[in-house]
Amino acid sequence: MCGIVSAVSARNIVPVLLQGLQRLEYRGYDSCGLAVHDGTGPKRARSTARVAELQAQTQAEDLQGTVGIAHTRWATHGAPAVHNAHPHFSCGTGNGSGAGGTPKVALVHNGIIENHEALRAQLQAKGYVFESQTDTEVIAHLIDSLYQGDLLQALQAALPQLHGAYALAVFHRDEAHRVVGARQGSPLVLGVGAGETFLASDAMALAGVTDQIVYLEEGDVVDMQLGKYWVMDGAGKAQTRVVKTVHAHSGAAELGPYRHYMQKEIFEQPRAIADTLEGLASITSELFGAEAEGVFKNTSQVLILACGTSYYSASVAKYWLEALAGIPCQVEIASEYRYRQSVPQAGTLVVTISQSGETADTLAALKHARSLGLAHSLTICNVATSAMVRESQLAYITRAGVEIGVASTKAFTTQLAALYLLTLTLQKLRGRLSAEQETQELAALRHLPVALQSVLALEPQIIAWAETFAKMKNAIFLGRGEHYPIALEGALKLKEISYIHAEAYPAGELKHGPLALITKEMPVVVVAPNDSLFEKLKSNMYEVRAREGVLFVLADAGSSMEAQEGIHLIRLPEHYGHLSPILHTLPLQLLAYHTACAMGTDVDKPRNLAKSVTVE
């Protein structure tokens, strides 16, 4: 995770750095900091509070400079403490190398250096004093040890010694109008302004500053000076990178009548789904790109790679693709796929799913699949300018809009909508979707925003449930078929923002272990649509009741389930066929949200988590 922003300008760039940090805070908020060259050397401010506190600190200290770097941190190595916050300094060796010494190198880093322990030992042997537990401080000292008057050359000499992933921005005391940077395995973009240059983790950080963006590629090194820049590979060979005009959203949003962004984003889902499906007149391959029809016609199976919430949307899609399109589908956790021996099959379409399009594990898994000879790829992503879109042959851009809350809501349901479109497209190409069925499916999709709005009207009933859940320490979620991944997503949401331990199981697995956990203090949430598995699911529910378990059931209109002692029931307004998983997601999101509110947690920024996972 972590977010980087840097600038070389003729103006005071502290406000630019702070604004960039605010927009990158979704990447991590364990700490934040910035450093500028004030004409005499590096000066910095760091905080374990939010960016607003850092802003007050810089004002109090009158921190100004025309060259600077800034960072918001998600902790990997070292606790969330000021001494572990970026930027990191190197004061060289000797008597002035410790705290209070004169800093020479200032550096920020996103990623993980896997060989930091060995490098740390080597540098300590040379006399370098470490003040943090981070892997990042190692890089600062390494660059200082290699510095001979040219910062770019020192960086180029350091990079081959770094094993792992990194995006870096560095400046030096003796080169007052220069920042150098590099990327390998972590995202970094270059912004080109009028007589000034910028580096950032993504274009959103530079919204309102410049819309001229260069997407740096793997292994790129950049040298930024006042009004000019050079891009090269690690060996110093000049590289040409296209400057693109990117109208990035600033990420600014008004809460309006809502208490938190998560609540707002839950209620934005009817609009987000409508936008994602806007202009849908027919089921056609062209929805996924100009080359899609040729790719899809030669697709004999689908491999979906994803992490976290996106993995659960993929798991729903597996049921859809096999049941409707009749095409085999394999779903893999991206962080596992690249590290196991798999057997690539000809005719495989590799589908990646990511809200940000920058998820490190998913990007790496896509590249691994390509290395195995799987050339055809499609990404479903919420950010059109992301690395994953650029790496994929085909793309479907969901139009959820900016999602500020760390716990994903509207990104998930728009992913499901996109995956259902993919299912219908493959179904049609395989001759399994008649014209009459296509008309019916299109009508159902167009009605989906209205149906979602009706589900959101159940919020008062869910608030009553949340008051009970806020008193609990554990919960179990149950589902069957294509609703089992929805149970998994519901459990994840509760864990993420309320910190209540929750697990999800296929309902039929209760008797194979989880029943041992059932007590009055273990609420059981059941996703119970009125489908072909409903009667089987009822039997599983009665198994819980027989052991004094308390059930919280999300049923459909017309189902034969009734509320009674030990069975709390909320009935959704209608049954929605194969699109039912999307509707059943919303009550689970609201349950997690209102439980967290009742417990007083930081809903939008839960502890230990960040929005975009750009490290392994």
MARLUMTI-259689 format. One line per 10 residues: number of its first residue (from 1); their letters; for each residue x negated, y negated, z of C-alpha. Coordinates in nm, 3 decimals. Layout:
<sites>
NUM = a = X/Y/Z  ... $
</sites>
This chain:
<sites>
1 = mcgivsavsa = 0.000/0.000/0.000  -0.137/-0.342/0.099  -0.105/-0.656/-0.110  -0.379/-0.875/-0.257  -0.370/-1.228/-0.393  -0.669/-1.440/-0.492  -0.732/-1.769/-0.670  -1.006/-1.984/-0.823  -0.884/-2.338/-0.879  -0.969/-2.707/-0.849 $
11 = rnivpvllqg = -0.685/-2.758/-0.597  -0.632/-2.638/-0.243  -0.509/-2.283/-0.295  -0.405/-2.198/0.062  -0.033/-2.262/-0.014  -0.062/-2.038/-0.323  -0.220/-1.760/-0.119  0.045/-1.784/0.153  0.329/-1.784/-0.099  0.178/-1.479/-0.267 $
21 = lqrleyrgyd = 0.149/-1.298/0.067  0.514/-1.365/0.146  0.612/-1.203/-0.182  0.378/-0.910/-0.124  0.480/-0.845/0.236  0.692/-0.552/0.117  0.360/-0.369/0.061  0.273/-0.378/0.430  0.312/-0.599/0.733  0.081/-0.449/0.994 $
31 = scglavhdgt = -0.140/-0.757/0.959  -0.219/-1.038/0.717  -0.500/-1.278/0.655  -0.675/-1.508/0.412  -1.022/-1.646/0.356  -1.131/-1.950/0.158  -1.460/-2.103/0.056  -1.445/-2.450/0.211  -1.762/-2.576/0.042  -1.993/-2.449/0.314 $
41 = gpkrarstar = -1.899/-2.084/0.316  -1.616/-1.838/0.396  -1.358/-1.936/0.658  -1.065/-1.713/0.748  -0.745/-1.676/0.948  -0.592/-1.339/1.042  -0.282/-1.227/1.228  -0.094/-0.914/1.328  0.230/-1.110/1.305  0.415/-1.195/0.986 $
51 = vaelqaqtqa = 0.298/-1.434/0.717  0.496/-1.723/0.870  0.270/-1.706/1.178  -0.040/-1.701/0.957  0.087/-2.013/0.782  0.119/-2.193/1.115  -0.234/-2.081/1.203  -0.384/-2.216/0.880  -0.209/-2.548/0.935  -0.331/-2.573/1.292 $
61 = edlqgtvgia = -0.688/-2.501/1.178  -0.655/-2.723/0.867  -0.785/-2.437/0.653  -0.841/-2.554/0.294  -1.038/-2.439/-0.006  -1.033/-2.408/-0.385  -1.145/-2.044/-0.389  -0.982/-1.779/-0.174  -0.855/-1.429/-0.115  -0.561/-1.304/0.090 $
71 = htrwathgap = -0.418/-0.971/0.203  -0.118/-0.817/0.373  -0.195/-0.478/0.525  -0.040/-0.140/0.568  -0.278/0.033/0.806  -0.461/0.347/0.689  -0.797/0.336/0.870  -0.788/0.158/1.203  -0.498/0.040/1.417  -0.291/-0.269/1.329 $
81 = avhnahphfs = -0.519/-0.512/1.515  -0.675/-0.847/1.426  -1.027/-0.704/1.403  -0.901/-0.453/1.144  -0.714/-0.715/0.942  -0.843/-0.829/0.604  -1.029/-1.023/0.474  -1.346/-0.856/0.598  -1.677/-1.038/0.619  -2.034/-0.925/0.591 $
91 = cgtgngsgag = -2.292/-1.141/0.769  -2.586/-0.935/0.650  -2.836/-0.771/0.884  -3.045/-0.915/1.164  -2.953/-1.127/1.464  -2.664/-1.300/1.291  -2.497/-0.988/1.162  -2.242/-0.943/1.440  -1.942/-1.143/1.555  -2.007/-1.513/1.525 $
101 = gtpkvalvhn = -2.272/-1.469/1.255  -2.269/-1.666/0.933  -2.050/-1.480/0.682  -2.182/-1.424/0.333  -1.940/-1.181/0.168  -1.559/-1.201/0.201  -1.351/-0.912/0.067  -0.997/-0.771/0.050  -0.910/-0.419/-0.054  -0.609/-0.205/-0.137 $
111 = giienhealr = -0.665/0.170/-0.148  -0.864/0.431/0.040  -1.241/0.493/0.023  -1.280/0.865/0.087  -1.656/0.860/0.153  -1.648/0.563/0.392  -1.798/0.760/0.681  -2.112/0.853/0.488  -2.149/0.497/0.359  -2.095/0.356/0.707 $
121 = aqlqakgyvf = -2.378/0.572/0.845  -2.612/0.461/0.565  -2.535/0.094/0.622  -2.568/0.119/0.999  -2.913/0.267/0.945  -2.999/-0.049/0.749  -2.891/-0.270/1.041  -2.532/-0.358/0.950  -2.298/-0.409/1.246  -1.936/-0.296/1.203 $
131 = esqtdtevia = -1.655/-0.481/1.379  -1.361/-0.274/1.253  -1.254/0.086/1.202  -1.154/0.025/0.842  -1.294/0.179/0.528  -1.282/-0.169/0.375  -1.556/-0.325/0.586  -1.790/-0.064/0.440  -1.743/-0.219/0.093  -1.821/-0.571/0.216 $
141 = hlidslyqgd = -2.149/-0.459/0.373  -2.235/-0.243/0.072  -2.196/-0.539/-0.164  -2.406/-0.756/0.066  -2.679/-0.490/0.072  -2.690/-0.495/-0.310  -2.663/-0.873/-0.357  -2.958/-1.035/-0.535  -2.809/-1.365/-0.641  -2.529/-1.243/-0.870 $
151 = llqalqaalp = -2.204/-1.125/-0.712  -2.081/-0.949/-1.025  -2.398/-0.741/-1.047  -2.369/-0.649/-0.678  -2.009/-0.536/-0.730  -2.102/-0.334/-1.039  -2.379/-0.164/-0.843  -2.144/-0.087/-0.554  -1.854/0.064/-0.749  -2.021/0.393/-0.849 $
161 = qlhgayalav = -2.086/0.460/-0.480  -1.715/0.427/-0.389  -1.515/0.752/-0.400  -1.141/0.703/-0.389  -0.898/0.432/-0.490  -0.940/0.059/-0.477  -0.828/-0.281/-0.589  -1.081/-0.542/-0.476  -1.127/-0.917/-0.467  -1.457/-1.060/-0.339 $
171 = fhrdeahrvv = -1.632/-1.394/-0.308  -1.976/-1.498/-0.176  -2.104/-1.791/0.026  -2.365/-1.879/-0.239  -2.123/-1.881/-0.537  -1.859/-2.132/-0.439  -1.638/-2.117/-0.751  -1.628/-1.747/-0.827  -1.420/-1.441/-0.736  -1.491/-1.096/-0.874 $
181 = garqgsplvl = -1.255/-0.802/-0.864  -1.209/-0.443/-0.974  -0.947/-0.171/-0.984  -0.949/0.206/-0.979  -0.634/0.390/-0.878  -0.465/0.082/-0.728  -0.276/-0.187/-0.920  -0.426/-0.529/-0.994  -0.320/-0.803/-1.235  -0.497/-1.117/-1.353 $
191 = gvgagetfla = -0.303/-1.443/-1.375  -0.414/-1.717/-1.616  -0.311/-2.073/-1.533  -0.403/-2.424/-1.649  -0.768/-2.446/-1.546  -0.725/-2.179/-1.277  -0.724/-1.801/-1.248  -0.563/-1.555/-1.008  -0.569/-1.192/-0.900  -0.274/-1.014/-0.741 $
201 = sdamalagvt = -0.133/-0.669/-0.672  0.162/-0.746/-0.895  0.300/-1.029/-1.108  0.572/-1.112/-0.855  0.309/-1.259/-0.623  0.227/-1.519/-0.890  0.585/-1.613/-0.983  0.612/-1.990/-1.009  0.232/-2.021/-1.029  0.176/-1.868/-1.374 $
211 = dqivyleegd = 0.367/-1.645/-1.613  0.054/-1.552/-1.814  -0.043/-1.208/-1.690  -0.319/-0.964/-1.784  -0.258/-0.608/-1.667  -0.598/-0.470/-1.572  -0.661/-0.108/-1.665  -0.833/0.173/-1.477  -1.199/0.095/-1.421  -1.171/-0.272/-1.516 $
221 = vvdmqlgkyw = -1.395/-0.530/-1.350  -1.306/-0.899/-1.367  -1.516/-1.212/-1.317  -1.308/-1.522/-1.238  -1.453/-1.870/-1.245  -1.298/-2.213/-1.272  -1.069/-2.208/-1.576  -1.222/-1.896/-1.731  -1.250/-1.523/-1.684  -1.417/-1.212/-1.826 $
231 = vmdgagkaqt = -1.290/-0.852/-1.817  -1.534/-0.562/-1.854  -1.570/-0.197/-1.768  -1.784/-0.067/-1.483  -2.090/-0.064/-1.708  -2.045/-0.429/-1.798  -1.912/-0.379/-2.151  -1.666/-0.654/-2.244  -1.302/-0.546/-2.269  -1.015/-0.715/-2.447 $
241 = rvvktvhahs = -0.690/-0.724/-2.252  -0.371/-0.879/-2.388  -0.226/-1.179/-2.206  0.148/-1.125/-2.164  0.419/-1.370/-2.072  0.593/-1.219/-1.771  0.888/-1.392/-1.609  0.856/-1.219/-1.275  1.125/-1.262/-1.015  0.996/-1.437/-0.710 $
251 = gaaelgpyrh = 1.160/-1.196/-0.475  1.334/-1.482/-0.302  1.690/-1.405/-0.207  1.953/-1.554/0.018  2.112/-1.336/0.282  2.447/-1.511/0.255  2.699/-1.352/0.493  2.481/-1.047/0.565  2.271/-0.975/0.875  1.990/-0.802/0.689 $
261 = ymqkeifeqp = 1.868/-0.753/0.333  1.941/-0.382/0.362  2.308/-0.451/0.431  2.317/-0.698/0.142  2.157/-0.445/-0.090  2.402/-0.173/0.013  2.687/-0.403/-0.084  2.515/-0.501/-0.410  2.539/-0.146/-0.539  2.860/-0.186/-0.741 $
271 = raiadtlegl = 2.697/-0.479/-0.923  2.362/-0.296/-0.959  2.532/0.011/-1.111  2.735/-0.211/-1.346  2.418/-0.392/-1.459  2.230/-0.065/-1.507  2.512/0.067/-1.728  2.586/-0.265/-1.899  2.671/-0.238/-2.267  2.704/0.139/-2.255 $
281 = asitselfga = 2.918/0.215/-2.561  2.812/0.571/-2.634  2.576/0.843/-2.519  2.269/0.803/-2.737  1.898/0.881/-2.717  1.817/0.521/-2.806  1.900/0.426/-2.447  1.559/0.572/-2.354  1.347/0.431/-2.637  1.303/0.444/-3.013 $
291 = eaegvfknts = 1.111/0.774/-3.001  1.349/0.941/-2.760  1.561/1.139/-3.006  1.259/1.316/-3.155  1.123/1.389/-2.808  1.455/1.510/-2.667  1.528/1.740/-2.963  1.201/1.919/-2.895  1.252/1.937/-2.518  1.310/2.285/-2.384 $
301 = qvlilacgts = 1.265/2.205/-2.015  1.230/1.907/-1.782  0.970/1.848/-1.511  1.054/1.565/-1.269  0.783/1.412/-1.049  0.872/1.180/-0.763  0.819/1.095/-0.395  1.043/1.007/-0.100  1.389/0.881/-0.186  1.314/0.913/-0.558 $
311 = yysasvakyw = 1.246/1.284/-0.502  1.599/1.324/-0.370  1.748/1.156/-0.678  1.540/1.398/-0.886  1.676/1.690/-0.683  2.034/1.587/-0.765  1.937/1.560/-1.132  1.815/1.921/-1.131  2.171/2.037/-1.054  2.310/1.812/-1.328 $
321 = lealagipcq = 2.058/1.906/-1.596  2.095/2.278/-1.548  2.474/2.284/-1.499  2.572/2.035/-1.770  2.287/2.022/-2.022  2.190/2.386/-1.976  1.823/2.294/-1.967  1.577/2.432/-1.711  1.454/2.170/-1.468  1.170/2.178/-1.218 $
331 = veiaseyryr = 1.136/1.909/-0.951  0.798/1.852/-0.788  0.681/1.630/-0.505  0.426/1.420/-0.690  0.170/1.426/-0.410  0.167/1.809/-0.423  0.192/1.869/-0.796  -0.150/1.733/-0.890  -0.327/1.947/-0.630  -0.188/2.287/-0.717 $
341 = qsvpqagtlv = -0.242/2.523/-1.005  0.059/2.496/-1.230  0.143/2.656/-1.562  0.220/2.396/-1.830  0.489/2.495/-2.078  0.525/2.366/-2.432  0.834/2.155/-2.488  0.829/2.002/-2.137  0.955/1.649/-2.086  0.780/1.494/-1.784 $
351 = vtisqsgeta = 1.011/1.254/-1.602  0.874/1.023/-1.332  1.095/0.823/-1.097  0.985/0.521/-0.896  1.147/0.203/-0.772  0.828/-0.002/-0.799  0.657/0.187/-1.080  0.335/0.160/-0.880  0.364/0.468/-0.656  0.011/0.604/-0.649 $
361 = dtlaalkhar = 0.099/0.972/-0.610  0.353/0.963/-0.893  0.119/0.777/-1.128  -0.159/1.027/-1.055  0.081/1.318/-1.108  0.185/1.176/-1.446  -0.178/1.151/-1.554  -0.241/1.504/-1.428  0.052/1.635/-1.631  -0.087/1.459/-1.937 $
371 = slglahslti = -0.429/1.618/-1.875  -0.257/1.959/-1.888  -0.130/1.883/-2.238  0.221/1.764/-2.147  0.234/1.466/-2.382  0.601/1.367/-2.364  0.695/1.146/-2.069  0.985/0.933/-1.952  0.994/0.704/-1.652  1.300/0.579/-1.468 $
381 = cnvatsamvr = 1.192/0.263/-1.295  1.325/-0.065/-1.156  1.030/-0.282/-1.268  0.983/-0.323/-1.642  0.627/-0.455/-1.611  0.501/-0.179/-1.381  0.209/0.055/-1.436  0.437/0.358/-1.469  0.632/0.201/-1.754  0.306/0.121/-1.932 $
391 = esqlayitra = 0.180/0.478/-1.879  0.497/0.648/-2.007  0.604/0.722/-2.362  0.970/0.646/-2.288  1.141/0.439/-2.019  1.481/0.363/-1.875  1.478/0.045/-1.666  1.735/0.039/-1.389  1.869/-0.304/-1.312  1.900/-0.287/-0.937 $
401 = gveigvastk = 1.729/-0.622/-0.897  1.476/-0.704/-0.628  1.505/-0.471/-0.332  1.360/-0.637/-0.022  1.460/-0.389/0.249  1.198/-0.117/0.288  1.461/0.159/0.303  1.573/0.209/-0.056  1.946/0.180/-0.127  2.049/0.032/-0.460 $
411 = afttqlaaly = 1.732/0.162/-0.627  1.839/0.516/-0.536  2.193/0.496/-0.669  2.083/0.326/-0.992  1.826/0.605/-1.037  2.110/0.854/-1.006  2.311/0.665/-1.269  2.013/0.668/-1.507  1.953/1.039/-1.447  2.318/1.115/-1.517 $
421 = lltltlqklr = 2.286/0.930/-1.849  1.978/1.139/-1.927  2.176/1.454/-1.847  2.462/1.351/-2.075  2.218/1.262/-2.354  2.050/1.603/-2.343  2.388/1.770/-2.308  2.509/1.598/-2.625  2.193/1.679/-2.824  2.230/2.046/-2.726 $
431 = grlsaeqetq = 2.587/2.053/-2.852  2.742/2.091/-2.509  2.926/1.754/-2.494  3.235/1.718/-2.711  3.366/1.381/-2.831  3.656/1.411/-2.587  3.420/1.487/-2.297  3.198/1.194/-2.394  3.497/0.960/-2.381  3.590/1.093/-2.036 $
441 = elaalrhlpv = 3.233/1.060/-1.906  3.202/0.703/-2.033  3.530/0.613/-1.864  3.408/0.765/-1.536  3.080/0.572/-1.555  3.260/0.244/-1.624  3.488/0.307/-1.327  3.198/0.384/-1.097  3.144/0.025/-0.968  3.512/0.006/-0.868 $
451 = alqsvlalep = 3.494/0.341/-0.694  3.182/0.230/-0.504  3.357/-0.086/-0.390  3.636/0.128/-0.243  3.383/0.336/-0.051  3.221/0.023/0.094  3.559/-0.069/0.242  3.508/0.221/0.484  3.241/0.024/0.672  3.453/-0.042/0.987 $
461 = qiiawaetfa = 3.509/0.333/1.035  3.139/0.402/0.991  3.048/0.137/1.249  3.250/0.338/1.503  3.042/0.646/1.421  2.721/0.447/1.452  2.797/0.357/1.813  2.788/0.729/1.896  2.475/0.796/1.692  2.285/0.514/1.862 $
471 = kmknaiflgr = 2.301/0.716/2.186  2.151/1.028/2.028  1.791/1.140/1.980  1.848/1.397/1.705  2.090/1.470/1.422  2.150/1.734/1.157  2.285/1.665/0.807  2.450/1.936/0.596  2.537/1.958/0.229  2.579/2.214/-0.047 $
481 = gehypialeg = 2.494/2.216/-0.417  2.427/1.876/-0.572  2.524/1.714/-0.238  2.245/1.884/-0.045  1.989/1.624/-0.168  2.236/1.356/-0.056  2.226/1.507/0.294  1.846/1.491/0.274  1.864/1.125/0.175  2.106/1.052/0.460 $
491 = alklkeisyi = 1.869/1.211/0.712  1.577/1.015/0.568  1.763/0.685/0.599  1.847/0.752/0.963  1.484/0.841/1.039  1.342/0.542/0.854  1.527/0.261/1.024  1.672/0.395/1.352  1.379/0.625/1.442  1.626/0.901/1.536 $
501 = haeaypagel = 1.489/1.241/1.443  1.711/1.384/1.171  1.689/1.688/0.946  1.899/1.808/0.657  1.979/2.166/0.559  2.183/2.346/0.297  2.493/2.433/0.497  2.461/2.801/0.418  2.123/2.807/0.596  2.267/2.720/0.937 $
511 = khgplalitk = 2.277/3.081/1.048  1.915/3.128/0.946  1.773/2.916/1.225  1.921/2.565/1.267  2.222/2.692/1.466  1.981/2.736/1.757  1.964/2.356/1.781  2.338/2.296/1.805  2.461/2.134/2.128  2.702/1.857/2.220 $
521 = empvvvvapn = 2.404/1.621/2.196  2.325/1.717/1.838  2.567/1.540/1.600  2.615/1.716/1.268  2.691/1.505/0.961  2.855/1.697/0.678  2.875/1.580/0.317  3.197/1.756/0.218  3.330/1.669/-0.128  3.641/1.842/-0.250 $
531 = dslfeklksn = 3.459/2.069/-0.494  3.428/2.442/-0.559  3.207/2.489/-0.252  3.440/2.315/-0.008  3.593/2.628/0.144  3.246/2.778/0.195  3.140/2.453/0.360  3.442/2.464/0.594  3.326/2.802/0.719  2.985/2.652/0.797 $
541 = myevraregv = 3.153/2.370/0.987  3.352/2.612/1.201  3.026/2.788/1.287  2.910/2.456/1.435  3.234/2.400/1.626  3.219/2.752/1.772  2.895/2.644/1.941  3.038/2.317/2.076  2.871/2.112/1.805  3.029/1.777/1.713 $
551 = lfvladagss = 3.097/1.720/1.343  3.104/1.394/1.148  3.257/1.483/0.813  3.260/1.278/0.491  3.545/1.433/0.294  3.737/1.338/-0.021  4.094/1.238/-0.080  4.313/1.544/-0.112  4.083/1.780/0.078  4.236/2.020/0.329 $
561 = meaqegihli = 4.019/1.898/0.617  4.179/1.715/0.909  4.035/1.532/1.208  4.063/1.714/1.540  3.875/1.749/1.866  3.506/1.769/1.786  3.562/1.685/1.418  3.542/1.318/1.321  3.660/1.260/0.966  3.621/0.980/0.714 $
571 = rlpehyghls = 3.797/1.039/0.385  3.656/0.882/0.067  3.922/0.733/-0.159  3.886/0.984/-0.443  3.688/1.281/-0.569  3.451/1.190/-0.846  3.335/1.515/-1.000  2.967/1.534/-1.085  2.926/1.164/-0.997  3.040/1.234/-0.642 $
581 = pilhtlplql = 2.681/1.236/-0.502  2.654/0.864/-0.582  2.971/0.782/-0.387  2.877/0.997/-0.088  2.542/0.818/-0.059  2.695/0.487/0.049  2.856/0.599/0.378  2.526/0.759/0.481  2.340/0.436/0.408  2.592/0.242/0.617 $
591 = layhtacamg = 2.569/0.496/0.900  2.191/0.459/0.917  2.213/0.081/0.891  2.470/0.030/1.166  2.301/0.284/1.393  1.976/0.089/1.358  2.159/-0.236/1.428  2.309/-0.087/1.744  1.960/0.018/1.854  1.805/-0.319/1.778 $
601 = tdvdkprnla = 1.533/-0.202/1.538  1.376/-0.416/1.264  1.603/-0.288/0.989  1.436/-0.448/0.688  1.081/-0.374/0.800  1.077/-0.051/0.999  0.763/0.038/1.189  0.475/0.208/1.008  0.640/0.186/0.664  0.601/-0.028/0.355 $
611 = ksvtve = 0.800/-0.072/0.037  0.552/0.029/-0.229  0.326/0.326/-0.157  0.014/0.251/-0.359  -0.223/0.478/-0.165  -0.227/0.856/-0.136 $
</sites>
